[in-house]
Amino acid sequence: MASIDLDKVLDSAWADKDLPEILAAPVAALKGVSDRDGELLEQAFGVKTVADLADLKYVRWAQALAALNAAK
C-alpha cells in the first residue's frame, strides 16, 4: 500500500482534508504550486484539480520514462 506524508506535499490548509477533497482541490493545494501556476496549468492543459494533474497524459508519460530509466 502506498503512503505519503501529506504535510510535505500539501499546503497546510489542505493537510487535514480527506483524500476525495484533496483530489478535488485546486492544484495550488500542492506545496510549491501558486495560484498563478494553477491558472497557467488550466490555460495550457485544462488542469483545474489535483486529480486533473494526476491524470494529465504528459505527467503519466514523464513518470513512465523515469520508471524505465530507474529500471536500467
Biotite code that builds the C-alpha atoms (Angstrom):
import biotite.structure as struc

atoms = struc.array([
    struc.Atom([0.000, 0.000, 0.000], chain_id="A", res_id=1, res_name="MET", atom_name="CA", element="C"),
    struc.Atom([1.306, 3.452, -0.909], chain_id="A", res_id=2, res_name="ALA", atom_name="CA", element="C"),
    struc.Atom([1.694, 6.174, 1.682], chain_id="A", res_id=3, res_name="SER", atom_name="CA", element="C"),
    struc.Atom([2.711, 9.816, 1.652], chain_id="A", res_id=4, res_name="ILE", atom_name="CA", element="C"),
    struc.Atom([3.369, 12.484, 4.263], chain_id="A", res_id=5, res_name="ASP", atom_name="CA", element="C"),
    struc.Atom([0.632, 14.984, 3.427], chain_id="A", res_id=6, res_name="LEU", atom_name="CA", element="C"),
    struc.Atom([2.394, 17.741, 5.371], chain_id="A", res_id=7, res_name="ASP", atom_name="CA", element="C"),
    struc.Atom([5.269, 17.531, 2.889], chain_id="A", res_id=8, res_name="LYS", atom_name="CA", element="C"),
    struc.Atom([3.187, 17.720, -0.299], chain_id="A", res_id=9, res_name="VAL", atom_name="CA", element="C"),
    struc.Atom([0.196, 19.903, 0.606], chain_id="A", res_id=10, res_name="LEU", atom_name="CA", element="C"),
    struc.Atom([-0.244, 23.460, 1.803], chain_id="A", res_id=11, res_name="ASP", atom_name="CA", element="C"),
    struc.Atom([-1.103, 23.419, 5.490], chain_id="A", res_id=12, res_name="SER", atom_name="CA", element="C"),
    struc.Atom([-4.748, 24.328, 4.812], chain_id="A", res_id=13, res_name="ALA", atom_name="CA", element="C"),
    struc.Atom([-5.222, 21.026, 2.973], chain_id="A", res_id=14, res_name="TRP", atom_name="CA", element="C"),
    struc.Atom([-3.128, 18.606, 5.050], chain_id="A", res_id=15, res_name="ALA", atom_name="CA", element="C"),
    struc.Atom([-6.034, 17.603, 7.305], chain_id="A", res_id=16, res_name="ASP", atom_name="CA", element="C"),
    struc.Atom([-8.555, 17.032, 4.485], chain_id="A", res_id=17, res_name="LYS", atom_name="CA", element="C"),
    struc.Atom([-9.652, 13.610, 3.315], chain_id="A", res_id=18, res_name="ASP", atom_name="CA", element="C"),
    struc.Atom([-8.413, 12.207, 0.020], chain_id="A", res_id=19, res_name="LEU", atom_name="CA", element="C"),
    struc.Atom([-11.517, 12.943, -2.080], chain_id="A", res_id=20, res_name="PRO", atom_name="CA", element="C"),
    struc.Atom([-11.352, 16.610, -1.003], chain_id="A", res_id=21, res_name="GLU", atom_name="CA", element="C"),
    struc.Atom([-7.648, 16.788, -1.825], chain_id="A", res_id=22, res_name="ILE", atom_name="CA", element="C"),
    struc.Atom([-8.156, 15.278, -5.272], chain_id="A", res_id=23, res_name="LEU", atom_name="CA", element="C"),
    struc.Atom([-10.928, 17.798, -5.968], chain_id="A", res_id=24, res_name="ALA", atom_name="CA", element="C"),
    struc.Atom([-8.807, 20.686, -4.682], chain_id="A", res_id=25, res_name="ALA", atom_name="CA", element="C"),
    struc.Atom([-7.200, 23.227, -6.994], chain_id="A", res_id=26, res_name="PRO", atom_name="CA", element="C"),
    struc.Atom([-3.619, 22.369, -7.917], chain_id="A", res_id=27, res_name="VAL", atom_name="CA", element="C"),
    struc.Atom([-2.471, 25.276, -5.732], chain_id="A", res_id=28, res_name="ALA", atom_name="CA", element="C"),
    struc.Atom([-3.256, 22.992, -2.763], chain_id="A", res_id=29, res_name="ALA", atom_name="CA", element="C"),
    struc.Atom([0.038, 21.273, -3.594], chain_id="A", res_id=30, res_name="LEU", atom_name="CA", element="C"),
    struc.Atom([3.004, 22.722, -1.735], chain_id="A", res_id=31, res_name="LYS", atom_name="CA", element="C"),
    struc.Atom([5.017, 24.953, -4.041], chain_id="A", res_id=32, res_name="GLY", atom_name="CA", element="C"),
    struc.Atom([2.258, 25.434, -6.635], chain_id="A", res_id=33, res_name="VAL", atom_name="CA", element="C"),
    struc.Atom([0.983, 29.012, -6.671], chain_id="A", res_id=34, res_name="SER", atom_name="CA", element="C"),
    struc.Atom([-2.435, 30.244, -7.719], chain_id="A", res_id=35, res_name="ASP", atom_name="CA", element="C"),
    struc.Atom([-0.740, 31.664, -10.840], chain_id="A", res_id=36, res_name="ARG", atom_name="CA", element="C"),
    struc.Atom([0.817, 28.267, -11.589], chain_id="A", res_id=37, res_name="ASP", atom_name="CA", element="C"),
    struc.Atom([-2.674, 26.795, -11.336], chain_id="A", res_id=38, res_name="GLY", atom_name="CA", element="C"),
    struc.Atom([-4.016, 29.376, -13.777], chain_id="A", res_id=39, res_name="GLU", atom_name="CA", element="C"),
    struc.Atom([-1.240, 28.572, -16.245], chain_id="A", res_id=40, res_name="LEU", atom_name="CA", element="C"),
    struc.Atom([-1.863, 24.817, -15.950], chain_id="A", res_id=41, res_name="LEU", atom_name="CA", element="C"),
    struc.Atom([-5.535, 25.408, -16.637], chain_id="A", res_id=42, res_name="GLU", atom_name="CA", element="C"),
    struc.Atom([-4.780, 27.592, -19.666], chain_id="A", res_id=43, res_name="GLN", atom_name="CA", element="C"),
    struc.Atom([-2.207, 25.206, -21.105], chain_id="A", res_id=44, res_name="ALA", atom_name="CA", element="C"),
    struc.Atom([-3.726, 21.817, -20.308], chain_id="A", res_id=45, res_name="PHE", atom_name="CA", element="C"),
    struc.Atom([-7.202, 22.303, -18.854], chain_id="A", res_id=46, res_name="GLY", atom_name="CA", element="C"),
    struc.Atom([-5.956, 21.175, -15.442], chain_id="A", res_id=47, res_name="VAL", atom_name="CA", element="C"),
    struc.Atom([-8.106, 22.526, -12.606], chain_id="A", res_id=48, res_name="LYS", atom_name="CA", element="C"),
    struc.Atom([-7.730, 19.999, -9.792], chain_id="A", res_id=49, res_name="THR", atom_name="CA", element="C"),
    struc.Atom([-5.109, 17.760, -8.223], chain_id="A", res_id=50, res_name="VAL", atom_name="CA", element="C"),
    struc.Atom([-6.885, 14.798, -9.859], chain_id="A", res_id=51, res_name="ALA", atom_name="CA", element="C"),
    struc.Atom([-6.711, 16.506, -13.268], chain_id="A", res_id=52, res_name="ASP", atom_name="CA", element="C"),
    struc.Atom([-2.966, 16.942, -12.835], chain_id="A", res_id=53, res_name="LEU", atom_name="CA", element="C"),
    struc.Atom([-2.537, 13.301, -11.857], chain_id="A", res_id=54, res_name="ALA", atom_name="CA", element="C"),
    struc.Atom([-4.471, 12.239, -14.966], chain_id="A", res_id=55, res_name="ASP", atom_name="CA", element="C"),
    struc.Atom([-2.585, 14.523, -17.341], chain_id="A", res_id=56, res_name="LEU", atom_name="CA", element="C"),
    struc.Atom([-1.103, 12.316, -20.048], chain_id="A", res_id=57, res_name="LYS", atom_name="CA", element="C"),
    struc.Atom([2.154, 14.281, -20.092], chain_id="A", res_id=58, res_name="TYR", atom_name="CA", element="C"),
    struc.Atom([2.649, 13.651, -16.390], chain_id="A", res_id=59, res_name="VAL", atom_name="CA", element="C"),
    struc.Atom([1.985, 9.943, -16.919], chain_id="A", res_id=60, res_name="ARG", atom_name="CA", element="C"),
    struc.Atom([4.396, 9.805, -19.858], chain_id="A", res_id=61, res_name="TRP", atom_name="CA", element="C"),
    struc.Atom([7.138, 11.533, -17.844], chain_id="A", res_id=62, res_name="ALA", atom_name="CA", element="C"),
    struc.Atom([6.586, 9.138, -14.929], chain_id="A", res_id=63, res_name="GLN", atom_name="CA", element="C"),
    struc.Atom([6.792, 6.134, -17.267], chain_id="A", res_id=64, res_name="ALA", atom_name="CA", element="C"),
    struc.Atom([10.039, 7.404, -18.791], chain_id="A", res_id=65, res_name="LEU", atom_name="CA", element="C"),
    struc.Atom([11.535, 7.989, -15.340], chain_id="A", res_id=66, res_name="ALA", atom_name="CA", element="C"),
    struc.Atom([10.482, 4.491, -14.239], chain_id="A", res_id=67, res_name="ALA", atom_name="CA", element="C"),
    struc.Atom([12.086, 2.974, -17.337], chain_id="A", res_id=68, res_name="LEU", atom_name="CA", element="C"),
    struc.Atom([15.289, 4.830, -16.606], chain_id="A", res_id=69, res_name="ASN", atom_name="CA", element="C"),
    struc.Atom([15.265, 3.714, -12.960], chain_id="A", res_id=70, res_name="ALA", atom_name="CA", element="C"),
    struc.Atom([14.805, 0.081, -14.034], chain_id="A", res_id=71, res_name="ALA", atom_name="CA", element="C"),
    struc.Atom([18.072, 0.094, -16.026], chain_id="A", res_id=72, res_name="LYS", atom_name="CA", element="C"),
])
